[in-house]
Amino acid sequence: MDYLSHLLPECLDIIINILIQDRALSSIAALVQVNRPLANAALRHLYADPFQSAFHTNDDVDYGDNKEGPLKSVDALARMLLSKCLQRNRHNDVLPEVVPVVFPELALSGPSVSVAHEDNTLAQKTIPITPTSATTNGGPLDYLSYIRHLNLCTPPAYTWLFEISNPTTLAYIKQETFQRHCGIDDLLPESQRRLGMPPPTAVLPLYHQYLRVMLLREVNWILATGTVRDNGPESKGNVGNSGGHTTQVLLLEQLNGLTIPVSDIERFLKPEMMERLKGLEHVRFLVDEILVFPEADVEAAFETENVILYESEDEGEGEDGEGDEVDEEEEVTAGEEHEGEEEEEVEEEEEWEEEVPLEDDFEIEAEEEEAEIEERDKTETLLERAKVRKEAAIKNMLHFVKEHSRLFPGQLQTVTCPESDVWSPLPWTALTQSVPNDLQFEILKLLPPLRKPKVLDEGNWMQFMSHPRETYLGAVKEIDIEWDLETAEEEEKAMCSRVCEERGFLQRCRKLRRLSIRSLGSGTYNWAVEEKKATLGVTSNINSSDTATANEGRTKSLLLQGNEDGEVDRRLFLRHGLVPLEEAYITLPGAEPFTDTDEVDDIAFAFSETLVKLNVSVSSDIQDDDDDENNDDNTSQQSSIKPTIRIGQGWVTLPNLCDLYIDTRSVRLVIDRELLSNCPNLVTVDLYDDATFAYRYQEANNDACEPALLEHVRELNIWGWSAVTFHPDTLYSVGKNLETLTVKSSCGADDLCFVPPHSMLRLAAPSGAAAHHQMDSISSASDAENAADVDQLVHQQQQGLHRGEGWFRWTWDWSLPLLTKLKLNSKFAYQFQFQMLNGCPALKILELNMHTGVSMDFSRVMSRDDLYEHPSPQAKDSLAEEKGRKRIVAPSLRRLEMLGRWNIIEKGEAGGEGGRDEFVGEFLTSMFPNLEELVAKHWVGISLEDWVSVLRKNRKEKGNEEYEEEVENEEGEQVSSSARPKQQRQQYNNISNMVLAGWEMHSADLNDADILLGWGLMAMGYDEDENEERLSGKEVLEGVDFKFGCRKYYVLKQ
């Protein structure tokens, strides 16, 4: 039983709309084959706008067929609709020759139709077509009758098209008549190169593209003027039903939307055609001609021609020069043969020979000047022809809109002139055509205002700006427009100015939920701030001086422009409520000064109850040469005076804010110390600036943040100044859900970081025995004179004294059970304690970068103490109590990246002397038993031989229990094998990718690096002692990508 047929039409429409959104076109097409009612419902959706881009995407690519992408499906649909249209025998006067050339299968048996050549002369031949078949209520489906929007647009005819064109098409485009109409001669030389086809070579793609443009015009006209079945007024909204009175009408009469090629407007301007467009509401003008050339092409036109001309002349002069040399040789020979001739004749001959090249030079200069004038006149004529065509096209577009508005006032709703990429004969070339904004505004002013728009975006923004005060905005839920004044052209800058002048429209969007817009200047959202204050019952005279300062400038209402009743404007929120903004994407200007950033703070304050996502970015980079060079003198506290953006002043609690993203690029981002505290339900935090390299302790202390309670955060990524001023106690509250933690300052070239001087780091040391161990690890010989100060600080902290205000202490004792990614650099990596890993059992990626590019001053000592948790404060000998201490293990870690001077010291077990390779092997296997990728760069104290030894010795113990191997007998049963002796279960390490680089990877000269690497790999290929179990080089490096870098020398072993 067919249950779908018994559904209400409204329910069936909802189901089909969902299928269209999911692009399940095959499922909708299947409904056509069930019965006529379902076919009518499906076709009403499939053919309402059959050429829409969503139905012809690049996803539909069949590499077995040479016609790929949207061109294949567009051609198939056009061919089918043309066949249906031609069967009605409407076009028995003139059928353009290009149609049967591209679609030869349309030339079927039947009555003949005349074919027009492109020179508008009737051809002697005729194209037979199928006779008209009667279309009755029980007859075939009339696909054309369902079309309401005819938006035919030619996809780019890419290179594969001309390789597989049928012989008829190839013969047609090679005709001289066709090539003359292509207009290649009307292209500037630079534009020809832009299209990738400098004549006379590689012009075939341009011929094919012009063929597609011709086909677009004719197919669009044939379909638009084709006859369809009209079932009468009783079938309105249900076109295609079998009942009712049927009449024949033109497709134009039922169209609501139409795309008109600019080159073909004149045919639609005929009175008999305009009268049939009474239902037209949406028009799109497609610029299918090359009317505008880029300014660079125009400027280079004369230079390009002159260069080509001079090159040809130079070649000619070179040939003449060679001839002159031959003549001189002949003259010398002749002179030797006639030594007896008189001196007067010789002198006259020499004078004549000197005069000849002077006359030739004069003639060449005259020819050059004449050729230059001729080429310049040719270019000026070409540009003049393009200008005439452009003016004619503009005149026709304006005339069409004016005439339609006169005949059917208020009917036409939208007119768009999008950028056209029709002229893209090759995937990497294009000559984009567009209509100037001024002209579009002139056209759009002829239209009525938008009818209750729900979205304002690039598609209707210009029409809205044509009637900003007359447009009803009470239904707008989304605004998505952005311009970058720093990179915009003059037309876009003029548009930005219009928007800034009319920015009061935002107050009228009472249902706005999503806003994506560039900065419109200080005070843009004052109206929202005042509405919020009025709702809270707060006056403009606030007692708190801090809040009053932060809210300065928020007390004056921005009234509706064009409305004289200011009181009504102030109390819009009383009638409609506050604007329920949920998502805000604000782009700040990328130019100094950065003082007008109150827009972000106003939005956070005014929409605090509803805001869910806040995204702030800066439009362009600011060049800052102070710190970009990243001087190797990393220990100096150089000044860090930079352009600064301050965000967060005057914020109140934002209970629903989940996503916070602020990216100020090369401008230092300073967030208010209570900003994170005001966002308790954050899930994703991204605070980024690329301006913080070197800094001073006092600066960081002044901008220090307060600890925040972030129980729901999953991703915490803080870069730059936000990382330096971040309070680590916040991490105590994020343990339940945190999955990604990134704390980094800016890096220079080669991942160079800034690590503060030790005098600053000592102020940030944790308390207790952990501090003793950490300061012992990070201190260096250069700090020996400060050891007493460090001991005193540790003693004070052990006594529980108040540490006072200062840079925050990172204790590294947080429990983060769901953390999978941890990325630290600069001082955060320098002070990192491996004991934190015991609280991160799910950690998969660990990146530590403390590479500073300086001397031993900033090396971090690694010893066996790093393999265990820190001892209690009462412990005096950590090595003696090693057995009672818990090992540090990261069981889930897969990737480890450690950059910088990690100093490996030689310490064996229980204080015995052991090799550095032994410690590194234990470090990698015991702490990271499932490690797969290792990046170790710039380490100290370990040579290439040590790394080779690590690879050779490194194994992963899976248990020391003995076992018997089970094998299958002939019957397939599991039995114990007594043929093999009991043995320990062992497995090689899991490392599949290893990258090593640094200055001290070897102890020999640079030229010996390859020898050392070769010796190391060769040493693993044989066993010196047969009784000693060793791994061969093949076994060690099997499946391993091994990369070694030494200064500028790299070896890749796979």
N, C-alpha and C positions, 0 to 999 in steps of 0.2 A: 504494500500500500504506500502511495506517495504522500507522505505527511507534509512535505514542503508546500505542496500545492494548496493545502488547507490553511496555511499561515496567513495572517493579515498582511496586506502589502507593506505596511509600515515595519512589521517585524522582519519581513524578508529583505527589505531595504537595509535595515541595520546589519543583518548577517552579511549581506554582500559588501557593504561598506567596510566591515571589519576584514573581510577577505582581500579587498583592494588595498587596505592599509598594510596588510601582511604580504602584498604582492603575490597572492595566490591566484594568479590569473588562470592557470589551468583548471583550478577548481570551479571558478566562475564559468569558464568556457564549457565545462561539463554540464552545467545546468541548461545550456542551450539545446542539448540533445535529449532532454527529458520529455518536455512537452511544450506547447506554445505559450501558456501563461508564464512558466518559469523562464522560457527563452526571452520573452518580452521584458521580464524583470531584469534578467542578466544583461541583455543587450542595452537596456536603458542606462546602465552604469558603464559598461565596457565601451560603448560608442558615443557617450555624451561628449567626451573629449578624447578621441582615439589616438591622436598624435602627441599627447602629453609625454613629457620626457620620462616620467615614472614608468611608462609602459615600454620604453625603448632605451634601456640602459646598456652600459658597457659590460654588465655582468653576463649578458647573453652573447658569448663569444664562442664560435665553433671553429677551432683551428683546423678542422678537416675541410672546411669550406673557405674559400678565399675572401668572400664578403663577410667581414667580421663586425661585431659590435652593433650599434643601433642602426647602421645603414641597412643591414640585412632585413630587420623586422620592419623598418619604415618602408622600404621598397615593396616588401610583400603585402603590407596593408594598403599602400597606394595602388598597387597593381590590382588587388581585389576590388577596391572601391571604384577604380576607373572602369573596370569591366562591367560592374553593375550600372554605373552611370552611362556608359556608352550603349548599353543594351536598350536604353530608353530612346535611342536615336535622336537625342536632343541636339547633338553637335554634328549635324549633317551638312553644315555649311563649310567650316574650315577646321581641320584637325592639325595642330602644330606637328611638324615633322619630328621634333625631338621626342615626342611621346612614344611612337612605335619604334623609334631607334633604340631607346633604352628598354622598352618593354615590347619586344617583337612578338611575344606570345599573344598580345592583344589583336594582332592581325589575323583574325579568324574568318571563316566563310560567312558571307552575308552581304548586305547592301554596302555599297562603296561610299567612302567619305573622302573628300578632297584633302590633300595635304599641302600645307603652306611651307615653303622654304623660308629660311631666315631673312632672305632679301625681299620677303613679302610678295613674291610671285608664286602663282599657283603651279604646282608641279603637274606634269603630264600623268604621273602614276596616281593610283588611288589605293586606299587602305580599306580592305573589306572588314566589316564588323558583323557581330551576331545580330540577327533581327530581334526586334523588341518582343519580349515575352510578356504575356498578360500576367499581371500581378493581382491576384484575387485574394479574398480573405483566407482562402485555404491554400494559397500558393506559397512560393518561397518567401523567406523573411526579407524585409526591406531594410538593410543595414543603414542606408543613408538617412532614413527617416528618423533615426535615433540621434543623429549628430546635432549637438547644440553649440559646440565650440570647434572651430576649424583652425587649429594652430599648427599648421604645417611648417616645419623648419628643416632646412637641409643639414644633415650631419656632415662633418668634415669628410671629404673624399680622400682618405689617406692613401699612402703609396701602393697598398695592395690592390686598390681598385683598378688602376690602369694596367696591372699585370694580367688581369683575368677578364677584362672587358670582352664582350662578344665581338665577333668580327664586324658586325654591322655598326656597333658603336665606334670601334677603332677607325673604320673607314670614314665614318661621318666626321669625326673630329680632325681628320687629316685633310679634309677639304679646305681649299683656299678660302672659300666664302665663310666657313665657320671660323677659321683662324683670324680672318680679318675683323670679325665681329667680337672676338674675345677681348680686344682692347689691351693687348700686351704693350702696344706702342704708347698707351696712355699711362704707363707706370713709370715713375721716376727710377733712375738706375739704382738708387739706394733702397727703394721699396722692392725692386726686383730681387736685390740681394737679401732683403729681409724675408722675402717669401722663399728664399733658397733656390731661385731659378734665374740666374743672370742669363739673358739671351746671348747666343742662340741655343744654349744647352739647357737641358732639364726643364723644358717648357711644357712637357706632356702633363705633369700634375696640374698645371694651371689650366690647360685645356679641359681636363676632366672636371675641375672645380667649376669652371664656367658652364660646362654642360649641366652640372647639378643645379646651378643657379637658374639656368633656363628652364630646366625641368620643374623646379619649384614654382616658378611663375605660372607655367601652363597647367600643371596638375592642380594647383590652388584655384585657378580660374575655372577649369572644367568642373571640379567638384562643387565650387560655390554656385555656379550657374546651372548645375544639374537639377533635374526634376526628382522630387520625392513624393511619397504619398502622405497626404494630410487627412486625418480622420475626422476633422471637424472640431468645433469648439467643445463638444462634449468630452473629447479625449485629452483635454489640456492636462498636463502633468502626468499622463499615462500614455505617452505616444507609443504607437505600435500595436495597440490592442486590436483585435480582429473586428470588433463591432463598430458601428457608426458609419456615417456617410464619408466616402473617400473622394478626394480631389487631388489633382496634380499641381504642385507648387514648386517654385525654385527653392533650393537649399538655403539661399540667402534669406528667405523670408522667415525661417525658423531659427536662424543663428542668434545666439546671445553673445558669442565671442568670436573674433576673427583676427587672424594675422595677415597683414597686407604688406607685400614687398614694396619698398619705396619706388622701385622702378616700374611698378605696375599700378600705381594709384589712379592714373588717368582713366583706366577702364572702369574702375569702381566709381569714378566721379560722374559718369554719365547719368543724366536725370532718371532714365528708366531703371538704373541700378540703385541709385540712392533711395528711390521711393520704396524699394523692396527691403530696405534695411531698417524697418521700423522696430524690430525687436532687438537690435544690436545694443549691447550695454558695455562691452569691453573690446577695445581695439588695441592691437599691438602693431606698431610700425617696425618692420624688419629692414634694416639698411643692407641691401644685397648688392650694392654697387660700391666701388672704391671712390668715395667723394672727398675724403679727407686724408691727407698725408701727414705723417709726423713732422714736426718742425725740423728735427734733425735731418730727415730725408730731404726737405726743401733746401736747407742750408748747404747740405753736401751735394746737391744736384749739380751745381756749376763746377765745384771742385772735382767731383768724380769725373765729369765729362772732360775737364781740362787735363786731368791726370792721364786718362786714357788717350787723349789726343797727343799729349806730349810724349807718351811712351811710343806711340806709332811714329811720331816724327823723329824721335831719337834713333829708332831703328833705321829709318830712311837715311838719316845723316850718317849713321855708322857705315851703311853700304856705300854712300858717296865718298866717305873718307877713305875706304879701302880702294876705291877706284882712283882717287887722287894720288895715293901712294904709288899705284901702278903707273900712272901717267908720269909721275916724277922720275921713276926709274927709267922709263922709256926716254924721257927727255935727257937724262944724264948720259944714257948710251948714245943717243943721237949727237949729243954735244961732243963726246969723245971721238965719234967718227968724222965730225966736221970741224976739226980743230983749226982748219985753215980759214974758216969764214971770218968775216969782218966783225969787230967788236960792236959796232953800232947796231947791226941786226940782232945780235945777242941781247943787247940792252933793251931794244924795242920788244923783243920776244918776252923778256922777263917782266917788263912793265905790263904787257898784255896778260901774262899769266897771273899777275897780282890783281888785276882788275876783275877777272872772271869770278873768283869766290866772293868778292864784295857784291857783285850784282846778284849772285845766287843767294847770298844772305838776305839781301833786300827782298827778293822774291819770296823766300821762306817766311820772313817776318810778315809779309803781306798776306800770305796764305794762312799763317797761324791766326792773324787777327780776323781774317774773313771767316775762318772755320769757327773761331770762338764766338763771333757775333751770330753766326748761323746756329750754333748749338744753344746759345743763350736764348735766341728768339724761339727756338724749338721748345725749350723748357718752359719759357713764359707762356707760349701758346698752349702747352699741355696743362699748365696750372690754371690758365684762364678757362679752358674747357671744363676742368674739374669744378671750378668755381661756378660756372654757368649751370652745370648739372646739379650742384649742391643747392643753389638758389632755387632752381625749379622744383627740386624735391621738397625743400622747406615750404615753398609756396603751395604745393599740392597738399602737404600734410595739414597746413593751416586751413586751406580751403575745404578739405574734407570734414574737419571737425566743425567749422563754422556752418557749413551747409547742412550737416546732420543735426546740429543743434537748432538750426532754423526750422527744419522740417519736423523734428521730433523733440521739442524742448524738454530738457531734464531727463531724456531717455539714456543718453550716453553717460556712463558712470566713471569709467577709467580709460585713460589713453597712456600707454607706456611706450617708451623708445629705448629699450635696453641696448647695451653694447652688443655689437654683432661680431661673432667670430666665424662668419660664413667663409671668409677668405683665409682658410687654414689648410692649404693643400698638403702640407706635411705636418706631422705631429709636433714638430719643434718650431714651426714658423707660424706667423700670424700677422695680419695687417688689420687690427681691430678698428671697426668703424663705430662712431657714436654720434648722437645728436647733442648739440650744445645745451647746457642747462638753461640758458636764457630762453632759448626757443621752446624747451619743454615747459618752462613756466608760462610762457605766452600761450601755449596750447592748453595747459591745464587750467588756466584762468577762465577759459571758455566753458569749462565743465562745472557742474554743481559740486558742492562740498561732499566729502565722503559721507556715506550713509551709515551712521552708527558703527564705525570700525571697532573691531575687537583687538586688532594688532596694528601697530605702527612700525613699519620696517622699511627697508630699501625699496620694496615694491610699491608702496603707496605714500612714502614720506614726502616726496616732492608735491604730490597732489594735496596733501594736508597742508604743506607750507604755502600753497597757493591760496588757501582759505583757512588760516589758522584760527581765527576768532569765530568763524561761522560754523565750524565743524563741531558736532556733538561728540564729546569724549567720555561720556558717562559709562560706556560699555568697554572702554579700552582696558585690557588686562595685561598687555605686554608691549613694551617699547624696546626696539632693538636697532639702534643706529649708532654709528661711530665714525668720526673723522679725525685724522691726525693733522692738526694745523701745521706741524713742522715739516711734513712731507706732502701736504696737499697742494694741488694746483690752484690757480687763481679762482676757477669756478667753484671748487670745493671750499675754499676759504670764504667766498661770498655766501655759500650755503651755511657755513658755520656761523657767520655773522647774523644771518636771518634767524637761525635757531636761538642764538643768544638773546636777540632782541625780543623773541616771542616765547621766552622760557616760562612765562607765567602759565602756559598751557598745562604744565605738570599738575598744577593744583586742581584742574578740572577732571583729571583722570582718577575718579573716586574709587574705581575697582582695580586699580593697578596692582599687579602681583609680581611682575618681573620687569626690571629696568636695566637696560644695558646702553650706556650713553657716555660720551666723553664729558669732561668737565665743562660746565657752562658758566663758571665764574663764581666768585664769593657771593654768598647770600642767595643762591639759587633755591635753597630749601628752607629759607626763613619762615615761609608760610607753614610748613609742616612742623617746625619747632614751636611756633606760636600756638598751633592747634593742639599739640601735645601738652603744652603748658596749661592751656585753658582747660583741657580735659582733666589734668591733674590738680587744677585749682591753684596753680603756682603763678605768682605775679612776676613781672619782670625785675622787681627789686628783690633779689635773693640775698639772704643774709651771708651765705658762705662766699667769702671773697674769691676762693679758688674757682667755685662754680660760676660766679659772676664773671670772672675773667675768661673762663672757657666759653661761656655762652654770650660773650660780648658780640653785638651785632645780630643777635637772634631775636630781638624784641620788636623789630619793625616788620609789619606784615607786608608780604608781596601780593598785592591785590590783583584780581583778575583784570587783564588788560581789555579795554573796550566795554567795561561795565561800570556805570557811574555809581551804583549802589554798593559802597564799600562795606557796609555792615553785613549785607547778605553774603559777601565774599568771605568775610572773617568767620562766619558761622556756617560754612558749608558742612563742617563736620557734625554740626548739630542735626542736620537733615539727613546726611549720608553716612555719618560715622567717620572715623579716621581711615586713611588710606591703608589697606591691608598688604603693604609691600612685603614680599617674602624673599626675593632675590634681587640683589643690587650688584651690578658690574660697572665700576666707575674707572675711567681712564683719565689720569691726571696729566696735565701738560708737562712735557719733558724739557722745560726751560726755566731758568732762574728768574725771579726769586720764588722760593717754595713756601710762601707764607699764606697763600689762598687755598689751604687744604681743609677749610672748615666744612666743605661739602660732605666729606666722609664722616666727620664727627656729628654733623647735623643729621645725616641719615641714620646713624647708629642711635642717636637720641630720640629722634622723632618716630622711628619705626621699631623701637626696641621690643615691643610686645609681639610683633609678627615676623621680624626678620629671621630668616633661616640660613641664608648664605650671603656672605659679603666678600666681594672680590675687588681688590684695588690694585691698579697697575699704573706704571708711568709709561708714557707713549714712546719715548726714545731715550737712548743712552746719553749720559753726560760725560764728556771726556774730562778725565782728571789725571793730570800728569804727575801729581805729587807722589803717589804711591804705586803707580803702575809699573815702574821699573823694578820695584822690589829689591832694594839694595841688600847685598849679602850681609851688611852690618846689621844683623837682625837683633842685636842686643841693645841697640840704642832706642830710647824712648822718643822717637821722632814725632813731630806735631801731626795731628790728624784733623786739622780744620777742614771741614768738608761741607758741601751743600747738604742740608738736612731737612727731612720731612718728619714732622711730629704728628702722630696719630693716636687718638685715645683720650684726649682731654675732654672732660665733661660727660663721659659715657656713664650711663646708668646700667643696671642689670639687664642683660639680654637673655631671657630665659630660654628662648627657642633657637638661638644661633647655634648651628651645628658645624658649618664650614666657614673658616676664616682664612682668606688668602690675600696677602699683601706683598707685592713685588715692586720695589722702588728702583731696581736696577743699580745704576751707578750713583744713586743718591742715598746717603746714610739714612736708614730707617730707625727712628727713635720712638718706641711705643711707650705710652704712659705706664707708670709702674703698677697701676691697678687694672690695666686693660684685660689681661687674662682672668683676673679675679671676677670681672664683671660678666664673663662668659662661662658659666659653670657647666654647661651641657655641650661643650665643643666636642666634636668627633674627629675633625680633621683641622690641623693647624699648620699653615705654611707662612712663615715670615722670612722674607728674603731681601737682602741687599748685597750688592757686589762691590761695596765701597769700603768695607772694613778690613784693612790689612794690618797695619801697625796702629797702635793706640797707646794711650797712657792710662795708668791705673786710676788716677783721679777722675778721668772722664767716665770710665766704666762704673766707678762707684757712685758718681752723681746721677747717672741714668739707671741705676740698679732697680730691678723689678721686685715686687713683693711676691712671696710664694702664693700659688693659686691652687685651688681645689678643682682638679679636672678628672673626675671619676669615669667619664665616658669616652675620653679621647682614645683614638686608635692609631692615628698617625700624627706625630709631632716632629715637624721639620723646621728648624730654625737656623738661619744662615746670617752671617755678618754681625751687625751690632746687636740684633735681637738675641743671638747666641751668647755674646759676651756679657750681656746684662741679664740673662736668664737666671732665675733663682732655682738651684738644683733641688731644694726641698719640695718643689712641685712634683717631682718624680715619686715621692712617697704616696701620692694620691692617685697615680695613674696605673698602678700595678695590675688591675683586673683586666683591662682591655687593650693596653698599649701593644701594638704590633710592629710599629716602625718608629725608630728614634734617630734623628739626624741632628747633630750639633756641630756646626762648622763655622769658621770665619772664612773670609775670602782668601783664595789662593792665587798665586801668580803663575808664571810659566813653569812648566815641568812640575806642577803640583807643589810649588814652594809655599810654605806656610810661615806665619809669624808666631813665634813662641816668645812670650814676654820674658824679660830678664828674671833671674832667680830671686832678686830682691822683691819682685812682685809676686812670684809664685809662692814664696814662703808665707806671704799673707793669706794665701788661699789653701794652705795645707790642712788636711783633716786632723782631728785630734786623736789622742791615744797612741797605742803601739803602731797602728797603721801609719800614722804620720811619721814615726821614726823610720819605718821601713821605706815609705815613699820618699822622704827627703834623702835617705841614704841612696836610693836608686837614682834620683834625678840630679843630685848634687854632683859637681865635678871638681876638678882640681882648682879651677879658678875661683871656687867659693870656699876654699879652705879657711880664709880669714874670717868668713861669716859663720863658721860652724858653731861658735859659741852662741850667736844670736838664735840659730835654729834650735839648739838644745834648750835654750831658755824658753822659746816659744812652746816647744813640746812639753816642757815641764809645767808651764802655766796651764796648758790645756788638760794635762793629766790631773791637775789639781782642781779641775772643774771651774776655772775662772771664766768669767764672761769674756767672750772673744771680741765683743764690741762691734761697732760698725766697720765694715770693710768688705773686701771682695769675698764672694761666697765660697764656702768650703764644699768641695765635692767629696762625699764620703764613700761612694761606690758600693753601697750596701743595700741597694734597692732590690726588691723582689718583683720581677717582671716576668711572670710565667708564660705569657703569650708573645713575648717579644721575638720577632723573627729577623729583623734587620737592625743593626747598630752601626752607625757611621759617625766617626769622630775625626777631627783634625786639630792642628795647632795645639794649644795648651790642653785641650780636652783629651787628645790622644797622648800627649806628653805625660799627663798625670794619671792616665787610666790604670786601674788596678784589676788584674785578672780575676780577683776574688768575686767580682761582680758576676762572672759567668755562672757561678753556682746558683744564682737567683734567676737565670735565664735559660731554663732547660730546653726551650723551643727555638733558640737562636740558630739561624742558618747562615747568616752573612755577617761578618765582622770586618770592618774597615777602620784602620788606624793609620793616620798620616800625620807625622810630625817632622816631615822633611823640610829643613830650613836652608840647606845649602851652605852652612857655616862650618866652623871647625868643631873640635871635640866638646866645646862648651855645652852643646845641647844634645849630648848622647844620653840614652836611657839604658842603664845597666840592667841586664836580665840574668838571673841566677836561679838556682834551684828553689829559692824561697818563693819565686813566682809560681811554682807548681802547686803550692799549698796555700790554704787560708792563713791569714795572719795569726800569729800566736797571741795569747792573752797578754795584757800589759805586764803581768808579773813574770812572764817567761824571760829568762836571761840568755838562753842559748837556743835559738830557734832550730838549729840543725839537730841538736840533741833530742829535741822533742818532736822531730819530724814524724816519727811513727804514730804519734798521738794526734797529729793534725790531719784534717780532711783534705784530700786531694781536690784540685779544681778540675772539673770535667764539663765540657760542653758537648754532650752526646749528639746533638742534632746539627752541629756546625758543618757546613759543606764548603764554604768559601772563606778564606782568610787572606786579608790584604794588610800588610804592615810595611809602611814606607817611613824612611828616616833612619837615624843612627841608633838602631837597637843594638846595644853593645853586648855581645855574647862573651861571658867569662868562663874560664875552664874550672869547673868544679865537678868532681865525681860524687858518687853516693856517699853519704855520711862523712862528708868533708874530704873524701879521698880525691886524688888527682885523676881526672878523666878528660877525655877529649871533648872539644867543643861540639864535634859531630854527635857525640853520645848525648850531650844535653839537648841539642836541637832535635835529635831523633826522639828522645823521651818527651820533649815539649810537644812535638807534633802528634805523637801516637797516644800518649796518656791523657793530654788535655783535649785533643781533638781526634777521637778515635775514628770518626767517619768523614774526615776531611777529604775533599775531592779536588779543590783548586787552591793553589798557594801562590801568592804574589809577594815576594820579599825583595825589596829594593833598598839599597844604600845601607845595609846592615854592616856592623863593625865587628871585627873579631872573628870572622869566619871566612875561610878562603874557598876557592872553587873545589879544591880537593876535599874539603870538609863536606861541601854539599853533595859531591859525588858519593862520598862515603855514607852520607845520610840516605841517599837513594838506594845504595847497595845494602845497607843494614836494616833499613826501616821495614818492620813487619808489624802486623797487628795480631796480638795474641787473642785467641778466642776461648781460652781456657786451658788449664794444664791437666785436665782429667784424661785418663787413657780410655780408649774405646776400641771396639772391634768393628771393622767395616762390614756392612751388610751388602750382600750381592744377591742377584736373582739366579736360581737354578734353572734347569731346563724347563721345569713346569711353571716358571714364573713366580715361585714362592720366595719370600725373603728369608735367607739363611745367613748364619754367621760364617764369615770367611776365616778359616784358620791358616790359609796360605800366606796372608799378609801379617806381619808382626804388628803388635800394638804400637801406636805412635802418638806424639803430641799433635793436636789439631792446630795448624798454623795457616795464616792467610797473608798474602802480600797487602801492602797499603792500598787504599782506594784512590790515591791522587792520580788524576787523569790530566791535569793541566798545571804546569809549574813555570813561573816567570821569575827570573833572577836578574838583577841589575845593580850596579854600584861601582864605587871607586876602589873599594878594597876587596874585590872578589878574588883577587889573586895576588901573589907576592912577587911576581916577575914583571918584566916589561910588557908593554902593550902587544908587542909582536909575539910574545910567548903565550898569549891568551888562548889562541887556537890550539897550540901544542899541549897546554895543560888540560884543556877540555878533551882533546883527543887521547891523551894519556889516561885520563880518568875513565873515559868510556872503554878504552882498550883494556884497562886493568880489570874491568868487570867481565871481560869476555873469556877469561881463563882462570883456573884455580892454581895457585902456587902450591897449596897443600891439598892433596887428594882426600885426606882424612877430614879436612875442615869443610863443613857445609857452607857453600857460598852461592850467591845468585849470579847468574850470567847477565851480561848487559842486555841481552834480548829479553830476559825475564823481567828485569827491573824496569826497562823503558817500554815494555809492550803496552800499547794503548795510551801512552803518555805524551802530551805535547810539552816539550821541554824547551824553554827559551832562556838563553843566558845573554845578558847585556853587560858589556864592560866599556865604560866611557862611550865611544861611538861604535863599538864593535858588538855585533849581535850574532848569535848562533841559534838556529832553530832546529831541534831534533824531534822528529815525530816517529 
